[in-house]
């Protein structure tokens, strides 16, 4: 069985780092960071750019899903609303795939500390702290498996993801 692993979370919570760790663990994988489809300067959010980004993401994911070389498709993006996740999944060809949806969550202090390190390293602007921490409560509303990364490393988060996947696969095997 092939797997689509979706990892969401607010900005700076560690989605990309966790997915990079998943790449080390999972066989025959490919990784798409949704931010790569949104990397523009100046950064402009309009109905047109949103539609373009969502179209690019679904095109790439469907291409990866159709490729026989990949057993595990890993995708991360901010995904702070259920409708964004549902709309994305509805546009994918998921025949013979098990889909796993995770949200990396954090407390405000730990997230602020991570973002401050990024700001000091010149990777982010200071306004990211308020924008990102304001989204923390939104993830409680999502139909995803929550992984609190406040005190764990990306490698630990990736391990928890693979353990959850193994549990789901074992349950599916027991039902047959």
KOLMARFI-74078 format. One line per field, with one value per residue: residue number from 0; residue in three letters; chain; x negated, y negated, z of N, C-alpha, C in turn. Coordinates in pm, whole numbers. Each point is the difference from the previous one (the first is absolute). Example, Ala and Ser with C-alpha at 12.3 -4.5 7.8 and 13.67 -1.06 7.14 Angstrom:
<drenvexs>
pos	[0_1]
code	[ALA_SER]
unit	[A_A]
n_east	[-1319_35]
n_north	[569_-105]
n_up	[780_-72]
ca_east	[89_-82]
ca_north	[-119_-119]
ca_up	[0_6]
c_east	[-90_77]
c_north	[-120_-109]
c_up	[0_73]
</drenvexs>
This chain:
<drenvexs>
pos	[0_1_2_3_4_5_6_7_8_9_10_11_12_13_14_15_16_17_18_19_20_21_22_23_24_25_26_27_28_29_30_31_32_33_34_35_36_37_38_39_40_41_42_43_44_45_46_47_48_49_50_51_52_53_54_55_56_57_58_59_60_61_62_63_64_65_66_67_68_69_70_71_72_73_74_75_76_77_78_79_80_81_82_83_84_85_86_87_88_89_90_91_92_93_94_95_96_97_98_99_100_101_102_103_104_105_106_107_108_109_110_111_112_113_114_115_116_117_118_119_120_121_122_123_124_125_126_127_128_129_130_131_132_133_134_135_136_137_138_139_140_141_142_143_144_145_146_147_148_149_150_151_152_153_154_155_156_157_158_159_160_161_162_163_164_165_166_167_168_169_170_171_172_173_174_175]
code	[UNK_UNK_UNK_UNK_UNK_UNK_UNK_UNK_UNK_UNK_UNK_UNK_UNK_UNK_UNK_UNK_UNK_UNK_UNK_UNK_UNK_UNK_UNK_UNK_UNK_UNK_UNK_UNK_UNK_UNK_UNK_UNK_UNK_UNK_UNK_UNK_UNK_UNK_UNK_UNK_UNK_UNK_UNK_UNK_UNK_UNK_UNK_UNK_UNK_UNK_UNK_UNK_UNK_UNK_UNK_UNK_UNK_UNK_UNK_UNK_UNK_UNK_UNK_UNK_UNK_UNK_UNK_UNK_UNK_UNK_UNK_UNK_UNK_UNK_UNK_UNK_UNK_UNK_UNK_UNK_UNK_UNK_UNK_UNK_UNK_UNK_UNK_UNK_UNK_UNK_UNK_UNK_UNK_UNK_UNK_UNK_UNK_UNK_UNK_UNK_UNK_UNK_UNK_UNK_UNK_UNK_UNK_UNK_UNK_UNK_UNK_UNK_UNK_UNK_UNK_UNK_UNK_UNK_UNK_UNK_UNK_UNK_UNK_UNK_UNK_UNK_UNK_UNK_UNK_UNK_UNK_UNK_UNK_UNK_UNK_UNK_UNK_UNK_UNK_UNK_UNK_UNK_UNK_UNK_UNK_UNK_UNK_UNK_UNK_UNK_UNK_UNK_UNK_UNK_UNK_UNK_UNK_UNK_UNK_UNK_UNK_UNK_UNK_UNK_UNK_UNK_UNK_UNK_UNK_UNK_UNK_UNK_UNK_UNK_UNK_UNK]
unit	[A_A_A_A_A_A_A_A_A_A_A_A_A_A_A_A_A_A_A_A_A_A_A_A_A_A_A_A_A_A_A_A_A_A_A_A_A_A_A_A_A_A_A_A_A_A_A_A_A_A_A_A_A_A_A_A_A_A_A_A_A_A_A_A_A_A_A_A_A_A_A_A_A_A_A_A_A_A_A_A_A_A_A_A_A_A_A_A_A_A_A_A_A_A_A_A_A_A_A_A_A_A_A_A_A_A_A_A_A_A_A_A_A_A_A_A_A_A_A_A_A_A_A_A_A_A_A_A_A_A_A_A_A_A_A_A_A_A_A_A_A_A_A_A_A_A_A_A_A_A_A_A_A_A_A_A_A_A_A_A_A_A_A_A_A_A_A_A_A_A_A_A_A_A_A_A]
n_east	[-84_38_-82_101_-109_103_-89_89_12_-2_-24_-112_103_-55_92_-75_-48_125_42_-102_40_124_-62_-61_128_81_28_-72_-55_94_-59_118_-69_124_-89_-56_130_-48_-119_61_-52_83_18_83_97_42_123_-59_-79_106_78_-96_-20_128_8_-104_48_125_-49_-86_92_89_-98_-30_131_-4_-110_-31_-89_113_-39_-75_112_-96_97_-52_84_32_93_43_62_104_61_-114_-7_130_-14_-113_45_104_-108_-27_-76_80_21_23_45_-77_92_-106_77_-109_13_-109_10_10_-59_57_-45_21_118_23_-50_70_107_-29_-27_114_59_-62_39_94_64_37_114_-16_75_-87_-55_49_-37_-113_-30_50_-70_-71_99_-29_-115_54_45_-122_46_-100_-103_12_-111_-10_-56_72_-13_34_-91_-38_-113_25_31_-104_-65_61_-31_-121_-5_57_-80_-96_48_17_-118_-42_71_-46_-117_26_46_-107]
n_north	[118_-96_-99_-81_-65_-58_-98_-44_-130_-82_-121_65_82_10_-41_-92_-38_10_-61_-79_5_-24_-86_-17_4_-69_120_-9_-112_-93_-118_-53_-112_-17_-40_108_32_-64_38_-114_-92_-90_33_51_-28_59_-13_-80_-58_-11_-29_-83_-39_-5_-59_-75_-19_-14_-80_-59_-15_-34_-75_-42_-19_-47_-47_106_-94_-65_36_-104_-73_-88_-64_-123_-64_-127_18_-122_39_62_-111_-56_72_-19_-127_-1_69_-81_-74_91_69_42_54_98_-108_8_-86_-64_-60_-73_-49_-70_15_-119_-13_-110_34_129_-32_-89_92_92_-79_-27_131_23_-89_51_111_-97_105_-81_-66_-103_-45_94_-51_-122_-1_58_-68_-96_77_2_-77_-44_48_-50_-79_36_72_-16_79_-40_-64_-2_-97_-45_127_26_79_-54_56_-51_-115_16_33_-98_-69_54_-24_-118_-18_48_-77_-99_27_12_-109_-54_50_-42_-101_40]
n_up	[0_-82_36_33_36_61_3_87_10_103_-44_-33_-10_-120_-85_-56_117_42_-109_21_126_-41_-79_116_42_-80_-46_-111_39_-2_7_25_8_46_89_-54_9_102_-45_27_-80_40_126_-90_86_-112_-43_-88_93_79_-102_-37_124_26_-119_30_122_-42_-96_82_95_-92_-46_122_24_-122_52_-71_-17_32_121_29_1_22_66_1_81_4_-90_19_-111_55_-42_39_110_25_-39_67_101_-13_-22_93_-81_96_-120_85_60_107_40_43_91_11_123_-30_131_57_118_44_119_-18_-54_95_82_-65_-1_127_6_-67_81_106_-63_1_52_99_-22_80_-101_-28_107_-17_-128_38_109_-77_-80_110_47_-121_43_111_-96_-37_-100_86_-12_126_-32_132_-70_102_32_-126_-50_-116_39_121_-58_-80_109_60_-108_-7_129_-20_-102_76_96_-87_-52_127_29_-112_32_123_-73_-67]
ca_east	[84_-73_38_-10_-18_20_-44_37_-41_-21_-133_-110_19_-93_54_-102_-102_60_12_-136_-28_80_-69_-107_59_94_-59_53_85_-21_48_41_33_93_-58_-78_94_50_-122_0_-38_56_99_131_110_124_73_-75_-121_43_43_-121_-76_76_-10_-136_-14_76_-64_-121_34_57_-110_-73_86_11_-131_-20_-125_17_88_39_4_-2_39_28_45_57_125_58_146_44_44_-118_-41_103_-4_-120_18_105_-56_-107_34_-51_23_-109_-82_51_-31_-22_-4_-56_-26_-99_49_-98_46_-41_-138_-94_6_-66_-144_-44_7_-105_-126_4_-14_-142_-79_35_89_138_20_52_146_41_35_142_83_-6_58_144_63_-9_130_71_-34_85_126_-22_12_-134_-71_-82_-128_-51_-144_-55_-121_-64_-74_62_-20_100_132_5_16_140_81_-15_66_144_26_-11_120_113_-18_27_145_58_-32_82_140_16]
ca_north	[-118_-126_-94_-145_-54_-145_-59_-140_-70_-142_-38_14_107_109_92_39_80_131_74_42_118_110_47_91_121_69_43_-41_-116_-131_-103_-129_-104_-91_-135_-12_-41_-130_-78_-109_-129_-10_100_-60_94_-39_119_58_71_116_104_49_81_123_78_55_105_121_60_71_116_104_58_88_114_89_57_130_-1_-50_68_-100_-138_-84_-136_-89_-136_-60_76_-43_11_131_-9_3_141_77_-35_59_145_29_-15_97_136_76_144_84_-75_-33_-139_-35_-146_-38_-141_-27_-108_-45_-108_-132_-29_79_-48_-131_24_50_-110_-97_54_-24_-145_-31_55_-71_82_-48_-136_-2_8_140_53_-26_69_144_40_-22_116_121_60_51_141_84_25_83_146_51_50_-109_35_-117_-7_-104_46_111_-35_48_145_62_-17_94_135_12_14_137_91_-9_68_144_39_0_113_121_7_36_142_79_-3_84]
ca_up	[0_-6_105_-12_134_-2_126_10_122_-20_-48_94_98_-29_-102_-98_69_30_-126_-38_82_-56_-120_42_59_-88_-128_-130_28_-61_92_-54_96_-66_-7_-123_-106_45_23_-97_54_134_40_-26_22_-66_-45_-113_44_79_-96_-66_94_23_-123_-8_101_-36_-117_42_83_-86_-77_92_34_-116_-33_65_76_136_94_99_-45_121_-36_113_-29_121_21_126_-5_-50_-140_-85_-4_-70_-142_-55_-8_-100_-134_-20_-42_114_-12_54_94_132_28_141_17_130_29_103_85_97_86_-49_40_-81_-138_-3_9_-132_-96_33_-55_-146_-21_25_-111_-122_-82_11_50_138_5_-8_133_27_-100_19_129_-7_-67_81_35_-118_-24_86_-71_-118_8_-25_117_53_62_70_-21_89_71_-71_-121_-124_-10_88_-63_-112_58_44_-121_-52_96_-26_-127_25_75_-94_-91_77_19_-130_-24_92_-45_-121]
c_east	[-88_58_-16_-4_7_-35_31_-51_-24_-144_-103_10_-92_49_-108_-105_52_11_-136_-42_80_-67_-112_53_79_-66_69_95_-36_67_33_36_88_-53_-82_87_51_-116_-13_-41_43_106_138_106_126_74_-77_-124_34_40_-121_-77_72_-4_-137_-19_73_-60_-123_33_61_-106_-81_81_6_-131_-25_-127_18_100_58_-11_15_29_19_40_66_134_68_153_37_38_-118_-47_99_-1_-121_19_102_-54_-108_54_-62_31_-124_-97_72_-46_-8_-13_-42_-6_-106_48_-107_65_-63_-146_-100_-2_-70_-151_-56_-3_-106_-136_-5_-19_-147_-90_33_94_144_0_69_152_51_48_148_90_5_66_152_72_-1_137_75_-24_79_126_-14_16_-133_-54_-95_-127_-56_-152_-68_-133_-70_-67_78_-16_101_140_15_19_144_93_-10_62_151_36_-4_123_121_-9_27_150_70_-23_85_146_23_25]
c_north	[-124_-98_-145_-53_-152_-54_-149_-59_-145_-28_16_114_120_100_50_89_139_83_44_123_121_57_98_135_81_40_-65_-120_-119_-102_-128_-93_-100_-141_-19_-47_-142_-98_-109_-130_-109_108_-65_108_-60_129_70_77_121_115_59_95_133_91_64_115_127_66_81_123_113_67_96_125_101_72_128_5_-36_83_-99_-139_-84_-143_-82_-137_-53_67_-29_4_135_-6_2_145_84_-28_61_151_36_-5_104_136_97_149_74_-76_-9_-141_-21_-151_-32_-152_-6_-121_-31_-101_-131_-29_75_-47_-135_15_48_-114_-106_47_-24_-147_-40_49_-66_77_-50_-144_6_18_145_53_-18_77_151_44_-21_120_126_60_61_149_95_43_98_148_62_61_-112_57_-128_2_-103_42_116_-49_43_151_74_-11_97_142_21_17_143_103_-2_73_152_51_9_120_132_19_39_149_90_7_89_142]
c_up	[0_102_-45_142_-10_138_-5_130_-33_-42_112_98_-27_-102_-96_65_32_-127_-52_81_-49_-125_35_44_-102_-132_-118_14_-86_93_-77_116_-73_-13_-127_-116_23_17_-106_68_-99_24_-10_16_-61_-36_-112_46_86_-92_-71_90_25_-123_-16_98_-42_-124_40_84_-84_-86_86_33_-114_-32_80_85_147_78_101_-59_127_-45_126_-51_126_36_134_3_-62_-147_-96_-17_-79_-150_-69_-21_-108_-143_-32_-42_101_-6_49_89_134_30_150_8_143_10_108_78_105_93_-49_31_-88_-144_-13_6_-134_-102_27_-49_-151_-32_18_-112_-133_-92_-2_49_136_6_-4_136_28_-98_24_131_1_-61_86_31_-119_-21_89_-73_-116_30_-43_129_45_63_61_-8_91_61_-69_-128_-124_-19_87_-61_-117_50_46_-121_-52_94_-20_-129_18_76_-91_-93_69_21_-129_-30_88_-44_-120_34]
</drenvexs>
